Amino acid sequence: MSPLRHCKVAWVTPLALLAGLLHAPAARAVEPGVLAGTLAGLVSNTTGVPQMGATVLLFNRFDRLVARAVTTDRGNFEFFAIPADTYSLRVQLASYVPAVKRNISIQSGMRSFLAINLASVFSTVELVYIAPSQAAIMSEDWKWVLRGSGATRPVLRILAGDVDISDPARKRLASSMFSGTQGIVRVSAGDGGASTAAGSQTDLGTAFALATSVFGANRVQFSGNLGYGSAAGIPAAGFSTSYQRQAGAEAFGPEVSLTMSQIFLPSRAGGALGTGQASGLPALRSMSLTLSDRQEITEDLLFEYGTTLESVSFLDRLNVLSPFARLTWGSEEEGTVELAFSSGAPPTELLGGLGEGDLQSQLSTLSLFPRISLRGGHARVQRTENFELGYRRKFGSRTFAGAVFRESVSNAAMTMASPAGFYGGADLLPDIASNSSVFNIGGYRRMGYVATVTQQLGEDLSATVGYQNAGALEPGARVQSQNPDDLRAALRRTQRGAAYIRVTGRSPWSGTHFTSSYQLTDYSVLSPVHLSLTQRGVFDPGLNLFLRQPIPGVPGLFSGRLEATAELRNLLAQGYVPVCSPDGRQVLLIQSPRSLRGGLAFIF
């Protein structure tokens, strides 16, 4: 996300303020400012000189960034109309150690003043609550002069990179070893999985993810996916671990993640690959190391970059290096321009729509296996090179977005439903995510553009309509021979448009979170899904429905929450393109197989 630009004033969203007014007693609803307070402050160095241009970040009790400000030439900053609650504040400026202040209690109708002394060794803080009608006995500048005396100033030692000035009266040797722990455990069942542009998304049965902070400055995440292959009956698993340094609620420094996974192909692959019975099936093993980072070059210029080194072992050993980068300039209110590039495997770090929240997204990406296919008896990995330029602008409750892209794909893997013995199995690989096979359709290049409009219809309801025009593949009516190259040659490049609508919201009665989408296009041709690096969401083919239903817990039994989930992809089974073989048999090329999946998640 692009950083929001504020000069001196930061504000909360009108929806949050409206929600607070609706829940307030009627007698107090007409009193201005009674439900909110003000937080102001002065940032200076050790000699009392005000510091201009310091970035001040305000976080809520859930460590989410709610406002941002930059100090003026006199070192002042101020946040108006802050709902009464507990907040955290982080101040950062080049050449100084960032200072963090936690547990700031904003009281209704009160003005809180925070004095911050940035230094390389010592820091000090004083929080004062001032009622609106209370006359100031002493100006804030005079207060700061008195506090600037080294003889009267309490000091704190630097701990783990940041100066925590939450409570100068007590010593914080080190926060608890583990803090801010979050987790999710999900058990699911249904179809074996779904084939997506990002990879084969398998469903192994049980998945979990855990994130915690070690000594308050090291963010560690660990996730796993465990189960049994439905056909081979042999354990299959995937594990991922990531690490990143953090300061308060904001992460800094590169994130390093290591992912390892293993799954066995269905037993029907034995004959096709010449390995005999199920006990001799080759396993698909992958190990990837990802290094990603983000740098705020200026307040309005963000650079995200990284690379993934992936090693895939299946018949052959394949090593894939996948660099990616994205440059974002501007803000949503004034417009953002994004320039992105990726090569190799799709960078899940830059993709939207794979999951909601960090842990949900981690579970979704963990279950992704690389798109593997066979060509001439050798394993091949699908590679995609993508250049994309996107733009986004927000006008009130409406957001406009668009992008143009150029995509080049090699060893593209397409799901195929074919009769037994078709091609003799030489160039057909049994799909790990369905009962179909995977066929290597070769490579293709295409260009396209996409435009979307998102309208916020309420606090918990939004609708998105969009249009995409991109390259597609149109198969011939009949293949001339049993040679797989003839089928690849029969796929002609063409251009097709697609209209798209998506509705996302939450039911106010049952609390159900839902996302429903439909893509209207010409399903007689193959339109591969484009994974956008600048747009939010994915143009999934057909009719799709995703549901998350909270389940009331038993008071006192556990502190987390339960959710029932349902995932229905391509319900109408659209995009099944028929091709006739020389002997009159029909082969189906499928861009998105229909799949049904449900589960139960425990989130804490």
VOFILUM-581068 format. One record per residue (C-alpha): residue in three letters; chain; x, y, z. Coordinates in steps of 0.5 Angstrom, whole numbers, plus 500, padded with zeros to 3 digits. Layout:
BEGIN
(pt "ala" "A" (X Y Z));
...
***
This chain:
BEGIN
(pt "met" "A" (500 500 500));
(pt "ser" "A" (502 507 499));
(pt "pro" "A" (504 511 505));
(pt "leu" "A" (498 517 506));
(pt "arg" "A" (500 524 505));
(pt "his" "A" (499 528 511));
(pt "cys" "A" (502 535 512));
(pt "lys" "A" (500 537 519));
(pt "val" "A" (493 534 520));
(pt "ala" "A" (491 526 520));
(pt "trp" "A" (484 524 521));
(pt "val" "A" (480 517 522));
(pt "thr" "A" (475 515 517));
(pt "pro" "A" (468 518 517));
(pt "leu" "A" (465 511 517));
(pt "ala" "A" (469 510 524));
(pt "leu" "A" (466 516 527));
(pt "leu" "A" (459 515 524));
(pt "ala" "A" (459 508 528));
(pt "gly" "A" (461 511 534));
(pt "leu" "A" (456 516 534));
(pt "leu" "A" (451 511 532));
(pt "his" "A" (453 507 538));
(pt "ala" "A" (453 513 543));
(pt "pro" "A" (447 515 548));
(pt "ala" "A" (442 520 545));
(pt "ala" "A" (443 525 550));
(pt "arg" "A" (451 526 548));
(pt "ala" "A" (450 525 541));
(pt "val" "A" (449 533 540));
(pt "glu" "A" (456 535 544));
(pt "pro" "A" (461 536 539));
(pt "gly" "A" (468 532 540));
(pt "val" "A" (465 528 546));
(pt "leu" "A" (467 522 543));
(pt "ala" "A" (474 523 541));
(pt "gly" "A" (480 527 543));
(pt "thr" "A" (486 530 540));
(pt "leu" "A" (493 528 541));
(pt "ala" "A" (499 533 540));
(pt "gly" "A" (506 533 541));
(pt "leu" "A" (513 536 540));
(pt "val" "A" (519 533 537));
(pt "ser" "A" (526 535 539));
(pt "asn" "A" (533 533 539));
(pt "thr" "A" (537 533 546));
(pt "thr" "A" (539 540 545));
(pt "gly" "A" (532 542 545));
(pt "val" "A" (532 544 538));
(pt "pro" "A" (525 542 534));
(pt "gln" "A" (526 537 529));
(pt "met" "A" (522 538 522));
(pt "gly" "A" (520 533 518));
(pt "ala" "A" (520 527 523));
(pt "thr" "A" (515 522 521));
(pt "val" "A" (509 520 526));
(pt "leu" "A" (505 514 526));
(pt "leu" "A" (499 512 530));
(pt "phe" "A" (497 505 531));
(pt "asn" "A" (491 503 534));
(pt "arg" "A" (490 497 539));
(pt "phe" "A" (491 492 534));
(pt "asp" "A" (497 495 531));
(pt "arg" "A" (494 497 525));
(pt "leu" "A" (496 504 522));
(pt "val" "A" (491 509 523));
(pt "ala" "A" (494 516 522));
(pt "arg" "A" (500 519 519));
(pt "ala" "A" (503 526 520));
(pt "val" "A" (510 530 519));
(pt "thr" "A" (512 535 524));
(pt "thr" "A" (512 542 522));
(pt "asp" "A" (518 547 522));
(pt "arg" "A" (517 548 529));
(pt "gly" "A" (517 540 531));
(pt "asn" "A" (510 540 532));
(pt "phe" "A" (504 535 530));
(pt "glu" "A" (497 534 532));
(pt "phe" "A" (492 528 531));
(pt "phe" "A" (485 531 531));
(pt "ala" "A" (478 527 532));
(pt "ile" "A" (481 521 535));
(pt "pro" "A" (476 516 538));
(pt "ala" "A" (477 514 545));
(pt "asp" "A" (481 508 546));
(pt "thr" "A" (488 506 547));
(pt "tyr" "A" (494 507 542));
(pt "ser" "A" (501 507 540));
(pt "leu" "A" (506 512 537));
(pt "arg" "A" (512 511 533));
(pt "val" "A" (517 517 531));
(pt "gln" "A" (522 516 526));
(pt "leu" "A" (527 521 523));
(pt "ala" "A" (534 520 519));
(pt "ser" "A" (540 519 524));
(pt "tyr" "A" (536 518 530));
(pt "val" "A" (534 512 533));
(pt "pro" "A" (526 511 532));
(pt "ala" "A" (522 512 539));
(pt "val" "A" (516 508 541));
(pt "lys" "A" (510 510 545));
(pt "arg" "A" (505 505 547));
(pt "asn" "A" (499 505 551));
(pt "ile" "A" (497 512 550));
(pt "ser" "A" (490 513 553));
(pt "ile" "A" (486 518 549));
(pt "gln" "A" (480 520 553));
(pt "ser" "A" (474 523 550));
(pt "gly" "A" (474 531 550));
(pt "met" "A" (481 531 552));
(pt "arg" "A" (487 534 549));
(pt "ser" "A" (493 530 550));
(pt "phe" "A" (500 532 549));
(pt "leu" "A" (506 528 548));
(pt "ala" "A" (514 531 548));
(pt "ile" "A" (519 527 545));
(pt "asn" "A" (526 527 545));
(pt "leu" "A" (530 524 539));
(pt "ala" "A" (537 522 541));
(pt "ser" "A" (542 516 539));
(pt "val" "A" (542 514 547));
(pt "phe" "A" (537 517 551));
(pt "ser" "A" (530 519 550));
(pt "thr" "A" (524 522 555));
(pt "val" "A" (517 523 555));
(pt "glu" "A" (511 526 558));
(pt "leu" "A" (504 525 557));
(pt "val" "A" (499 531 559));
(pt "tyr" "A" (491 531 559));
(pt "ile" "A" (488 538 558));
(pt "ala" "A" (481 539 558));
(pt "pro" "A" (478 543 552));
(pt "ser" "A" (476 549 557));
(pt "gln" "A" (482 548 561));
(pt "ala" "A" (487 554 561));
(pt "ala" "A" (494 553 559));
(pt "ile" "A" (498 555 565));
(pt "met" "A" (505 554 561));
(pt "ser" "A" (506 554 554));
(pt "glu" "A" (508 547 551));
(pt "asp" "A" (515 550 549));
(pt "trp" "A" (516 553 556));
(pt "lys" "A" (515 546 558));
(pt "trp" "A" (520 543 553));
(pt "val" "A" (525 548 555));
(pt "leu" "A" (524 545 563));
(pt "arg" "A" (524 538 561));
(pt "gly" "A" (531 539 556));
(pt "ser" "A" (535 540 562));
(pt "gly" "A" (540 534 563));
(pt "ala" "A" (540 534 570));
(pt "thr" "A" (532 533 571));
(pt "arg" "A" (531 528 565));
(pt "pro" "A" (530 521 566));
(pt "val" "A" (533 516 561));
(pt "leu" "A" (532 510 558));
(pt "arg" "A" (537 505 555));
(pt "ile" "A" (536 503 548));
(pt "leu" "A" (533 496 547));
(pt "ala" "A" (533 492 541));
(pt "gly" "A" (534 497 536));
(pt "asp" "A" (528 502 539));
(pt "val" "A" (527 506 545));
(pt "asp" "A" (521 504 548));
(pt "ile" "A" (518 510 552));
(pt "ser" "A" (512 507 554));
(pt "asp" "A" (513 508 561));
(pt "pro" "A" (519 512 564));
(pt "ala" "A" (518 510 571));
(pt "arg" "A" (519 503 570));
(pt "lys" "A" (525 499 567));
(pt "arg" "A" (523 494 561));
(pt "leu" "A" (529 490 561));
(pt "ala" "A" (526 486 555));
(pt "ser" "A" (519 485 553));
(pt "ser" "A" (516 478 554));
(pt "met" "A" (520 473 550));
(pt "phe" "A" (513 471 546));
(pt "ser" "A" (508 477 544));
(pt "gly" "A" (503 479 539));
(pt "thr" "A" (502 471 538));
(pt "gln" "A" (497 470 533));
(pt "gly" "A" (495 463 530));
(pt "ile" "A" (490 459 526));
(pt "val" "A" (488 452 525));
(pt "arg" "A" (484 450 519));
(pt "val" "A" (481 443 517));
(pt "ser" "A" (478 442 510));
(pt "ala" "A" (475 437 506));
(pt "gly" "A" (472 436 499));
(pt "asp" "A" (475 436 492));
(pt "gly" "A" (483 435 492));
(pt "gly" "A" (484 442 490));
(pt "ala" "A" (484 447 484));
(pt "ser" "A" (489 449 478));
(pt "thr" "A" (490 456 478));
(pt "ala" "A" (495 461 474));
(pt "ala" "A" (499 461 481));
(pt "gly" "A" (500 454 481));
(pt "ser" "A" (496 447 483));
(pt "gln" "A" (493 449 490));
(pt "thr" "A" (492 442 493));
(pt "asp" "A" (488 441 499));
(pt "leu" "A" (491 436 504));
(pt "gly" "A" (486 436 510));
(pt "thr" "A" (490 440 516));
(pt "ala" "A" (493 446 516));
(pt "phe" "A" (496 451 521));
(pt "ala" "A" (499 458 521));
(pt "leu" "A" (503 461 527));
(pt "ala" "A" (506 468 528));
(pt "thr" "A" (509 471 534));
(pt "ser" "A" (514 476 536));
(pt "val" "A" (521 474 539));
(pt "phe" "A" (523 479 545));
(pt "gly" "A" (519 484 541));
(pt "ala" "A" (523 486 535));
(pt "asn" "A" (523 479 531));
(pt "arg" "A" (517 477 527));
(pt "val" "A" (517 469 526));
(pt "gln" "A" (511 466 522));
(pt "phe" "A" (511 458 522));
(pt "ser" "A" (506 454 518));
(pt "gly" "A" (504 447 515));
(pt "asn" "A" (500 443 511));
(pt "leu" "A" (499 436 513));
(pt "gly" "A" (495 430 510));
(pt "tyr" "A" (495 424 505));
(pt "gly" "A" (495 423 498));
(pt "ser" "A" (488 421 496));
(pt "ala" "A" (490 416 491));
(pt "ala" "A" (497 414 493));
(pt "gly" "A" (495 414 501));
(pt "ile" "A" (502 416 502));
(pt "pro" "A" (503 422 507));
(pt "ala" "A" (504 429 504));
(pt "ala" "A" (506 435 507));
(pt "gly" "A" (509 442 506));
(pt "phe" "A" (512 447 511));
(pt "ser" "A" (514 454 511));
(pt "thr" "A" (518 459 516));
(pt "ser" "A" (519 466 515));
(pt "tyr" "A" (523 471 519));
(pt "gln" "A" (523 479 519));
(pt "arg" "A" (525 484 524));
(pt "gln" "A" (520 489 527));
(pt "ala" "A" (520 496 531));
(pt "gly" "A" (513 496 534));
(pt "ala" "A" (507 495 529));
(pt "glu" "A" (512 496 523));
(pt "ala" "A" (516 491 520));
(pt "phe" "A" (523 493 517));
(pt "gly" "A" (529 490 514));
(pt "pro" "A" (528 484 509));
(pt "glu" "A" (524 478 510));
(pt "val" "A" (527 471 509));
(pt "ser" "A" (522 465 508));
(pt "leu" "A" (524 458 507));
(pt "thr" "A" (518 453 504));
(pt "met" "A" (519 446 503));
(pt "ser" "A" (513 441 500));
(pt "gln" "A" (512 434 498));
(pt "ile" "A" (507 430 495));
(pt "phe" "A" (506 424 491));
(pt "leu" "A" (502 423 484));
(pt "pro" "A" (496 419 484));
(pt "ser" "A" (497 412 482));
(pt "arg" "A" (495 412 475));
(pt "ala" "A" (501 416 474));
(pt "gly" "A" (505 409 474));
(pt "gly" "A" (504 407 468));
(pt "ala" "A" (504 413 464));
(pt "leu" "A" (511 415 467));
(pt "gly" "A" (514 407 467));
(pt "thr" "A" (515 407 474));
(pt "gly" "A" (510 401 475));
(pt "gln" "A" (506 400 481));
(pt "ala" "A" (504 406 486));
(pt "ser" "A" (510 404 491));
(pt "gly" "A" (514 406 485));
(pt "leu" "A" (511 413 484));
(pt "pro" "A" (516 419 484));
(pt "ala" "A" (515 425 489));
(pt "leu" "A" (514 432 487));
(pt "arg" "A" (518 435 492));
(pt "ser" "A" (520 443 492));
(pt "met" "A" (524 447 496));
(pt "ser" "A" (524 455 496));
(pt "leu" "A" (528 461 499));
(pt "thr" "A" (525 468 498));
(pt "leu" "A" (528 474 500));
(pt "ser" "A" (524 480 500));
(pt "asp" "A" (524 487 502));
(pt "arg" "A" (521 494 502));
(pt "gln" "A" (524 501 502));
(pt "glu" "A" (520 508 503));
(pt "ile" "A" (525 512 498));
(pt "thr" "A" (521 518 499));
(pt "glu" "A" (514 519 503));
(pt "asp" "A" (511 518 496));
(pt "leu" "A" (515 513 493));
(pt "leu" "A" (515 506 495));
(pt "phe" "A" (520 500 492));
(pt "glu" "A" (518 493 494));
(pt "tyr" "A" (523 488 491));
(pt "gly" "A" (525 481 492));
(pt "thr" "A" (527 474 489));
(pt "thr" "A" (525 467 490));
(pt "leu" "A" (530 461 489));
(pt "glu" "A" (526 455 488));
(pt "ser" "A" (529 447 487));
(pt "val" "A" (524 442 484));
(pt "ser" "A" (525 435 484));
(pt "phe" "A" (521 431 480));
(pt "leu" "A" (524 426 475));
(pt "asp" "A" (529 431 474));
(pt "arg" "A" (532 437 478));
(pt "leu" "A" (529 444 476));
(pt "asn" "A" (532 450 479));
(pt "val" "A" (528 456 478));
(pt "leu" "A" (530 464 480));
(pt "ser" "A" (524 468 480));
(pt "pro" "A" (526 476 481));
(pt "phe" "A" (520 481 482));
(pt "ala" "A" (520 488 484));
(pt "arg" "A" (514 494 484));
(pt "leu" "A" (515 501 484));
(pt "thr" "A" (509 505 487));
(pt "trp" "A" (509 513 487));
(pt "gly" "A" (503 517 490));
(pt "ser" "A" (497 516 494));
(pt "glu" "A" (490 513 493));
(pt "glu" "A" (487 520 495));
(pt "glu" "A" (492 523 490));
(pt "gly" "A" (493 517 485));
(pt "thr" "A" (498 512 485));
(pt "val" "A" (502 509 479));
(pt "glu" "A" (505 502 480));
(pt "leu" "A" (510 499 475));
(pt "ala" "A" (512 492 476));
(pt "phe" "A" (516 486 474));
(pt "ser" "A" (516 479 475));
(pt "ser" "A" (520 473 472));
(pt "gly" "A" (519 466 473));
(pt "ala" "A" (514 463 479));
(pt "pro" "A" (509 468 480));
(pt "pro" "A" (511 473 486));
(pt "thr" "A" (505 471 492));
(pt "glu" "A" (508 477 496));
(pt "leu" "A" (506 482 490));
(pt "leu" "A" (499 479 489));
(pt "gly" "A" (492 480 492));
(pt "gly" "A" (486 476 493));
(pt "leu" "A" (490 470 495));
(pt "gly" "A" (487 470 502));
(pt "glu" "A" (485 475 507));
(pt "gly" "A" (490 477 512));
(pt "asp" "A" (497 475 513));
(pt "leu" "A" (496 468 516));
(pt "gln" "A" (490 466 511));
(pt "ser" "A" (495 469 505));
(pt "gln" "A" (500 464 508));
(pt "leu" "A" (496 458 508));
(pt "ser" "A" (494 459 501));
(pt "thr" "A" (501 460 498));
(pt "leu" "A" (503 454 502));
(pt "ser" "A" (498 450 499));
(pt "leu" "A" (501 452 492));
(pt "phe" "A" (505 447 488));
(pt "pro" "A" (509 449 482));
(pt "arg" "A" (505 448 475));
(pt "ile" "A" (509 442 472));
(pt "ser" "A" (508 438 466));
(pt "leu" "A" (512 433 461));
(pt "arg" "A" (514 435 454));
(pt "gly" "A" (518 429 451));
(pt "gly" "A" (519 425 457));
(pt "his" "A" (522 431 461));
(pt "ala" "A" (519 435 467));
(pt "arg" "A" (518 442 465));
(pt "val" "A" (516 448 470));
(pt "gln" "A" (512 454 468));
(pt "arg" "A" (515 460 467));
(pt "thr" "A" (512 467 466));
(pt "glu" "A" (515 474 465));
(pt "asn" "A" (510 480 466));
(pt "phe" "A" (511 487 465));
(pt "glu" "A" (505 491 468));
(pt "leu" "A" (504 499 469));
(pt "gly" "A" (498 500 473));
(pt "tyr" "A" (494 506 476));
(pt "arg" "A" (489 507 482));
(pt "arg" "A" (485 513 484));
(pt "lys" "A" (480 514 490));
(pt "phe" "A" (474 519 489));
(pt "gly" "A" (470 519 496));
(pt "ser" "A" (467 512 496));
(pt "arg" "A" (469 510 489));
(pt "thr" "A" (476 507 487));
(pt "phe" "A" (478 507 479));
(pt "ala" "A" (484 502 477));
(pt "gly" "A" (487 500 471));
(pt "ala" "A" (493 497 468));
(pt "val" "A" (496 495 462));
(pt "phe" "A" (501 489 461));
(pt "arg" "A" (505 484 457));
(pt "glu" "A" (506 477 459));
(pt "ser" "A" (510 472 456));
(pt "val" "A" (509 464 458));
(pt "ser" "A" (514 458 457));
(pt "asn" "A" (512 451 458));
(pt "ala" "A" (505 453 460));
(pt "ala" "A" (501 448 463));
(pt "met" "A" (494 447 462));
(pt "thr" "A" (489 442 465));
(pt "met" "A" (486 436 460));
(pt "ala" "A" (481 431 460));
(pt "ser" "A" (482 426 455));
(pt "pro" "A" (480 419 454));
(pt "ala" "A" (485 413 457));
(pt "gly" "A" (491 412 453));
(pt "phe" "A" (491 419 449));
(pt "tyr" "A" (498 420 447));
(pt "gly" "A" (500 414 450));
(pt "gly" "A" (501 418 457));
(pt "ala" "A" (508 420 454));
(pt "asp" "A" (506 428 454));
(pt "leu" "A" (500 427 460));
(pt "leu" "A" (502 428 467));
(pt "pro" "A" (496 426 472));
(pt "asp" "A" (494 433 476));
(pt "ile" "A" (495 433 483));
(pt "ala" "A" (489 437 484));
(pt "ser" "A" (484 434 480));
(pt "asn" "A" (482 427 477));
(pt "ser" "A" (485 430 470));
(pt "ser" "A" (491 431 467));
(pt "val" "A" (496 436 465));
(pt "phe" "A" (498 438 458));
(pt "asn" "A" (504 442 456));
(pt "ile" "A" (501 447 451));
(pt "gly" "A" (508 450 449));
(pt "gly" "A" (509 458 450));
(pt "tyr" "A" (505 464 448));
(pt "arg" "A" (506 472 449));
(pt "arg" "A" (500 476 450));
(pt "met" "A" (498 484 451));
(pt "gly" "A" (492 486 455));
(pt "tyr" "A" (489 491 459));
(pt "val" "A" (484 491 465));
(pt "ala" "A" (480 497 468));
(pt "thr" "A" (476 496 474));
(pt "val" "A" (471 501 478));
(pt "thr" "A" (470 499 486));
(pt "gln" "A" (464 502 489));
(pt "gln" "A" (463 502 497));
(pt "leu" "A" (456 501 498));
(pt "gly" "A" (456 501 506));
(pt "glu" "A" (461 500 511));
(pt "asp" "A" (461 492 510));
(pt "leu" "A" (459 492 503));
(pt "ser" "A" (463 493 496));
(pt "ala" "A" (462 492 489));
(pt "thr" "A" (467 492 483));
(pt "val" "A" (466 492 476));
(pt "gly" "A" (471 491 471));
(pt "tyr" "A" (473 489 464));
(pt "gln" "A" (479 486 461));
(pt "asn" "A" (482 485 454));
(pt "ala" "A" (488 480 453));
(pt "gly" "A" (490 475 449));
(pt "ala" "A" (487 468 448));
(pt "leu" "A" (488 461 445));
(pt "glu" "A" (483 459 440));
(pt "pro" "A" (484 451 439));
(pt "gly" "A" (482 448 432));
(pt "ala" "A" (476 444 431));
(pt "arg" "A" (480 437 430));
(pt "val" "A" (487 435 431));
(pt "gln" "A" (491 432 425));
(pt "ser" "A" (495 427 428));
(pt "gln" "A" (496 423 435));
(pt "asn" "A" (503 428 435));
(pt "pro" "A" (502 432 441));
(pt "asp" "A" (506 438 437));
(pt "asp" "A" (500 438 433));
(pt "leu" "A" (495 440 438));
(pt "arg" "A" (500 445 440));
(pt "ala" "A" (500 448 433));
(pt "ala" "A" (493 448 433));
(pt "leu" "A" (492 453 438));
(pt "arg" "A" (492 460 435));
(pt "arg" "A" (493 466 438));
(pt "thr" "A" (487 471 438));
(pt "gln" "A" (484 477 443));
(pt "arg" "A" (478 477 447));
(pt "gly" "A" (475 481 452));
(pt "ala" "A" (471 479 459));
(pt "ala" "A" (467 483 463));
(pt "tyr" "A" (467 482 471));
(pt "ile" "A" (463 483 477));
(pt "arg" "A" (465 482 484));
(pt "val" "A" (461 483 491));
(pt "thr" "A" (464 483 497));
(pt "gly" "A" (461 484 504));
(pt "arg" "A" (459 482 511));
(pt "ser" "A" (452 480 513));
(pt "pro" "A" (449 484 519));
(pt "trp" "A" (445 479 521));
(pt "ser" "A" (449 473 521));
(pt "gly" "A" (456 476 521));
(pt "thr" "A" (457 472 514));
(pt "his" "A" (463 474 510));
(pt "phe" "A" (462 473 503));
(pt "thr" "A" (465 474 496));
(pt "ser" "A" (462 472 490));
(pt "ser" "A" (464 474 483));
(pt "tyr" "A" (462 472 475));
(pt "gln" "A" (466 473 469));
(pt "leu" "A" (462 474 462));
(pt "thr" "A" (467 472 456));
(pt "asp" "A" (467 467 450));
(pt "tyr" "A" (468 461 453));
(pt "ser" "A" (470 457 447));
(pt "val" "A" (477 460 447));
(pt "leu" "A" (482 459 452));
(pt "ser" "A" (483 465 456));
(pt "pro" "A" (489 464 461));
(pt "val" "A" (488 468 468));
(pt "his" "A" (493 474 469));
(pt "leu" "A" (496 475 476));
(pt "ser" "A" (496 482 476));
(pt "leu" "A" (502 485 480));
(pt "thr" "A" (498 492 481));
(pt "gln" "A" (491 490 481));
(pt "arg" "A" (487 488 487));
(pt "gly" "A" (484 481 486));
(pt "val" "A" (484 476 481));
(pt "phe" "A" (479 475 474));
(pt "asp" "A" (477 468 476));
(pt "pro" "A" (473 465 470));
(pt "gly" "A" (466 463 471));
(pt "leu" "A" (462 463 478));
(pt "asn" "A" (465 463 484));
(pt "leu" "A" (463 464 491));
(pt "phe" "A" (467 464 498));
(pt "leu" "A" (464 464 505));
(pt "arg" "A" (466 465 512));
(pt "gln" "A" (461 464 517));
(pt "pro" "A" (463 465 524));
(pt "ile" "A" (461 460 529));
(pt "pro" "A" (459 463 537));
(pt "gly" "A" (464 460 542));
(pt "val" "A" (463 457 549));
(pt "pro" "A" (464 463 554));
(pt "gly" "A" (470 461 558));
(pt "leu" "A" (472 455 554));
(pt "phe" "A" (477 458 549));
(pt "ser" "A" (479 465 547));
(pt "gly" "A" (479 465 540));
(pt "arg" "A" (474 464 535));
(pt "leu" "A" (471 459 530));
(pt "glu" "A" (469 460 523));
(pt "ala" "A" (466 455 518));
(pt "thr" "A" (469 456 511));
(pt "ala" "A" (466 454 504));
(pt "glu" "A" (470 455 497));
(pt "leu" "A" (466 454 490));
(pt "arg" "A" (470 455 484));
(pt "asn" "A" (467 455 477));
(pt "leu" "A" (460 453 479));
(pt "leu" "A" (458 452 472));
(pt "ala" "A" (464 449 469));
(pt "gln" "A" (465 454 464));
(pt "gly" "A" (471 454 460));
(pt "tyr" "A" (471 447 458));
(pt "val" "A" (474 447 451));
(pt "pro" "A" (473 441 446));
(pt "val" "A" (478 439 441));
(pt "cys" "A" (477 433 437));
(pt "ser" "A" (482 428 436));
(pt "pro" "A" (484 424 429));
(pt "asp" "A" (480 418 431));
(pt "gly" "A" (474 422 433));
(pt "arg" "A" (475 422 441));
(pt "gln" "A" (474 428 444));
(pt "val" "A" (479 432 449));
(pt "leu" "A" (477 437 453));
(pt "leu" "A" (482 443 455));
(pt "ile" "A" (480 446 462));
(pt "gln" "A" (483 453 464));
(pt "ser" "A" (479 453 471));
(pt "pro" "A" (477 446 473));
(pt "arg" "A" (470 446 478));
(pt "ser" "A" (472 445 485));
(pt "leu" "A" (468 445 492));
(pt "arg" "A" (471 445 498));
(pt "gly" "A" (469 446 506));
(pt "gly" "A" (472 447 512));
(pt "leu" "A" (473 449 519));
(pt "ala" "A" (478 454 522));
(pt "phe" "A" (480 456 529));
(pt "ile" "A" (483 463 530));
(pt "phe" "A" (486 465 536));
***
